Amino acid sequence: MTTLRNAVAIILLAVSGNVATERCEKTKIGGEYYKRQLIATIDGYPTGIVIDSKTDNIFFMLHKRNYTKGIYLLKHGALGIKELPISDEIIGQCVAIDAASNTIYVGTNQGLMTYDYSTTGISAERPIGDDDIRSIFIDKTDNQMYIITGGNHEIFKFVNNSAAVKRYEKIPKAYSFILDRKGNAFYEYVDGRLYFFSTDFYEPVQYKGFTRELKFILRLNHRDEAVVAVKGSLFRLSTKSILPVKIGQLAFKITGMAFDKNNVIIGTKGKIYRFKPIDSNDPCPPDDYFMTSI
């Protein structure tokens, strides 16, 4: 009789454990499972998502129909989203965060500016003239900042943390650009195709398997791997193969993506999601964001 009771108890525990797990919607990215949490609903779609790792605050560009509304800030735990205060004649085009110096950089059509949580505006503490800055990448290995400027999408880097810049000759032009810790470059060239420039090679190599897709979303994940979002799919890129490896498929078109710690922030039309790793001991991690809307 005791044996029967124990068997029934084990079955009930297994069933209840499965029910708890099933209640949690799981998404597989790579070899891990994530819980999807809706953290914001917006009227439009977000791009250029960046996370401040010290505060968990999220910056993004908000687009609505055929125009850009501006750069917005979603503070961790906040009940609302606010637009960064940029004057009417200046257009904010990207955000990057230098974690080492705790500086938030804003790329605009009139140069590089900075944003401070404690102030009410954007300041041009590190101006570089009237350059039209389309994208910013900060290399965490040496704190080197790279920028993509103007309609020609040329790449420059700052010299010795000064306001002086010089052309990045290795890659003359790109829509987007990242470097891993080994110095390997991954980028979308102006022909709308993805390439990598390995430290082991003397010329760039094109990835195969992608159709010509302008404006790939290219980011480094928490393992220092290059990840690209194409429509609703996620692919991992490496310098060992010209074939990308598919690591995830979402049920919507991805418009923005960012990695922080073990979490992934994904933007799509009308929504921003947070994907949090699922621990086998805690199959349904609690939502620690207040869902907000704009």
C-alpha positions in Angstrom: 0.0 0.0 0.0 2.9 2.4 0.9 4.5 1.6 -2.4 1.3 2.4 -4.3 1.0 5.7 -2.4 4.6 6.6 -3.3 4.0 5.8 -7.0 0.8 8.0 -7.1 2.7 10.8 -5.4 5.5 10.6 -7.9 3.0 10.7 -10.8 1.2 13.7 -9.3 4.5 15.6 -8.9 5.5 14.8 -12.5 2.2 15.9 -13.8 2.2 19.2 -11.8 5.8 19.8 -12.9 4.8 19.4 -16.5 1.8 21.7 -16.1 4.0 24.4 -14.6 6.4 24.0 -17.5 3.7 24.0 -20.2 2.3 27.3 -18.8 5.6 28.9 -19.6 5.8 29.7 -23.4 9.3 28.5 -24.4 11.4 29.8 -27.3 14.6 28.0 -28.3 17.5 30.1 -29.4 20.7 28.2 -30.0 20.9 25.4 -27.5 18.9 27.3 -24.8 15.2 27.8 -24.0 13.9 31.3 -23.2 10.7 32.7 -21.7 9.2 35.5 -23.7 8.0 38.5 -21.8 6.2 41.5 -23.3 7.7 44.6 -21.8 6.3 47.3 -24.0 3.6 48.0 -26.6 4.3 50.9 -29.0 2.6 52.6 -31.9 5.1 51.8 -34.6 8.2 49.6 -34.6 11.6 49.8 -32.8 15.0 49.7 -34.3 18.6 50.3 -33.1 17.9 48.7 -29.7 20.6 49.3 -27.1 20.7 48.2 -23.4 22.5 50.0 -20.6 23.9 47.0 -18.7 24.3 49.0 -15.4 20.7 50.1 -15.3 18.9 47.6 -17.6 17.4 50.7 -19.4 16.6 50.3 -23.0 17.1 52.9 -25.8 15.5 52.5 -29.3 14.6 54.3 -32.4 10.8 54.6 -32.9 9.5 54.5 -36.4 5.9 55.1 -37.4 4.6 54.6 -40.9 7.1 56.4 -43.2 8.9 58.6 -40.7 11.1 58.4 -37.6 9.6 59.8 -34.4 12.8 59.9 -32.5 15.0 58.1 -29.9 13.1 56.7 -26.9 14.1 55.5 -23.4 12.4 52.6 -21.6 13.6 52.7 -18.0 13.8 49.4 -16.1 10.6 49.1 -14.0 9.1 52.3 -15.4 5.4 52.7 -16.4 6.1 54.8 -19.4 8.5 55.5 -22.3 10.0 59.0 -22.8 11.6 60.6 -25.9 15.1 61.9 -25.6 15.0 65.7 -25.7 16.7 66.6 -29.0 16.1 69.9 -30.7 14.0 70.0 -33.8 16.9 70.7 -36.2 18.8 67.7 -35.0 17.8 64.2 -36.0 18.9 61.3 -33.6 19.9 58.3 -35.6 21.6 55.8 -33.2 22.7 55.2 -29.6 25.7 53.4 -28.2 26.8 53.0 -24.6 30.4 53.0 -23.4 30.2 50.8 -20.3 33.8 51.5 -19.3 33.2 55.3 -19.0 29.5 55.0 -18.4 28.8 57.4 -21.3 25.7 57.3 -23.5 26.5 58.4 -27.0 23.8 59.6 -29.5 24.6 59.8 -33.2 22.8 62.5 -35.0 22.8 64.2 -38.4 25.0 67.0 -36.9 27.6 64.9 -35.1 28.2 62.8 -32.0 26.5 63.9 -28.7 26.0 62.5 -25.2 23.0 61.9 -23.0 23.0 62.1 -19.2 20.1 60.7 -17.1 20.4 63.5 -14.6 20.1 66.3 -17.2 17.2 67.4 -19.3 18.9 67.5 -22.7 21.5 66.2 -25.1 25.0 67.8 -25.0 27.7 67.9 -27.6 30.6 67.3 -25.3 32.5 65.4 -28.0 31.6 67.0 -31.2 33.1 65.9 -34.5 31.9 68.7 -36.7 28.8 68.3 -38.8 29.3 64.6 -39.7 26.1 62.6 -40.3 26.5 59.6 -38.0 24.4 56.6 -39.0 25.8 53.9 -36.7 28.2 53.6 -33.7 30.1 50.5 -32.5 32.2 50.4 -29.4 34.8 47.6 -29.2 34.8 46.4 -25.6 38.3 44.9 -25.8 40.0 48.3 -26.2 37.1 50.7 -25.8 37.7 51.9 -29.4 34.7 53.7 -31.0 33.9 53.3 -34.6 31.3 55.3 -36.5 29.6 55.0 -39.9 28.9 58.3 -41.5 26.9 59.9 -44.2 25.2 58.6 -47.4 28.5 56.9 -48.4 28.5 54.8 -45.2 32.2 55.2 -44.6 33.7 53.8 -41.4 36.0 55.9 -39.1 37.5 55.3 -35.7 38.6 57.8 -33.1 42.3 58.3 -32.4 43.4 57.8 -28.7 40.0 58.7 -27.3 40.3 62.2 -28.8 37.9 64.0 -31.1 40.2 63.2 -34.1 39.1 60.4 -36.4 40.7 58.4 -39.2 39.3 56.1 -41.8 39.1 52.4 -41.1 40.8 51.2 -44.2 40.1 47.5 -43.7 36.4 48.0 -44.5 35.8 51.1 -46.7 32.0 51.2 -46.5 29.2 49.4 -44.6 25.6 49.7 -43.4 26.4 47.9 -40.1 29.7 46.7 -38.6 30.9 44.8 -35.5 34.2 43.4 -34.2 34.6 40.3 -31.9 37.2 40.1 -29.2 39.7 38.4 -31.7 39.4 41.4 -34.1 37.3 39.6 -36.7 34.9 42.0 -38.5 31.4 41.2 -39.5 29.5 43.7 -41.6 26.8 44.4 -44.2 28.4 46.0 -47.2 26.7 48.6 -49.3 25.8 46.0 -51.9 23.3 44.5 -49.3 25.3 41.4 -48.6 27.0 40.1 -45.5 30.7 39.6 -45.2 33.4 38.8 -42.6 37.0 39.9 -42.6 39.0 37.4 -40.5 42.3 38.2 -38.9 43.6 35.0 -40.6 42.7 36.3 -44.1 43.8 39.2 -46.3 40.4 39.9 -47.9 36.8 39.8 -47.0 34.6 36.7 -47.5 30.9 36.8 -48.4 28.4 34.6 -46.6 26.3 32.4 -48.7 22.6 31.4 -48.3 21.2 34.9 -47.8 19.2 36.7 -50.4 20.0 40.4 -50.9 18.5 41.9 -47.8 19.2 45.5 -47.0 19.6 46.5 -43.4 20.5 43.2 -41.6 20.3 43.4 -37.8 23.8 42.4 -36.7 24.9 42.1 -33.1 27.4 40.3 -30.8 25.7 38.1 -28.2 26.9 37.4 -24.6 29.3 34.7 -25.9 31.0 37.2 -28.3 29.4 35.5 -31.3 28.1 37.4 -34.3 24.3 36.9 -34.6 22.2 38.3 -37.5 18.4 38.7 -37.6 16.8 38.2 -41.0 13.0 38.7 -41.1 11.9 36.3 -38.3 15.0 34.1 -38.2 18.2 34.3 -36.2 21.6 33.0 -37.5 25.0 32.6 -35.9 28.0 33.7 -38.0 31.6 32.5 -37.8 34.8 32.9 -39.6 35.1 29.1 -40.0 32.4 28.8 -42.6 30.7 30.8 -45.2 27.4 29.2 -44.3 25.4 30.8 -41.5 23.9 28.5 -38.8 20.2 29.0 -38.0 19.7 29.2 -34.3 16.2 30.4 -33.9 12.8 31.1 -35.6 10.4 33.6 -34.2 6.7 34.0 -35.2 7.2 37.7 -36.2 9.5 39.9 -38.2 12.4 41.2 -36.1 13.1 45.0 -36.4 15.5 45.4 -33.5 17.7 43.2 -31.3 20.1 43.5 -28.4 21.9 41.1 -26.0 22.7 41.8 -22.4 24.0 39.3 -19.9 22.0 36.2 -20.8 18.9 38.0 -22.0 17.8 39.0 -25.5 15.7 42.0 -26.3 13.7 41.7 -29.5 11.6 44.4 -31.2 8.9 43.9 -33.7 6.0 46.0 -35.0 4.0 47.2 -32.1 6.0 45.4 -29.4 9.2 44.9 -27.5 9.9 41.5 -25.9 12.5 40.3 -23.4 13.7 36.7 -23.7 14.9 35.4 -20.4 16.8 32.0 -20.1 14.7 29.3 -18.5 16.4 27.6 -15.5 15.4 23.9 -15.2 14.9 24.6 -11.5 12.7 27.6 -12.2 10.9 26.8 -15.5 8.8 30.0 -15.4 10.9 33.0 -14.2 8.7 35.8 -12.9 8.2 39.0 -15.0 10.3 41.7 -13.4 9.5 44.4 -16.0 6.4 46.6 -15.7 4.7 46.3 -19.1 4.4 49.8 -20.5 3.0 51.4 -23.6 3.4 54.4 -25.9 
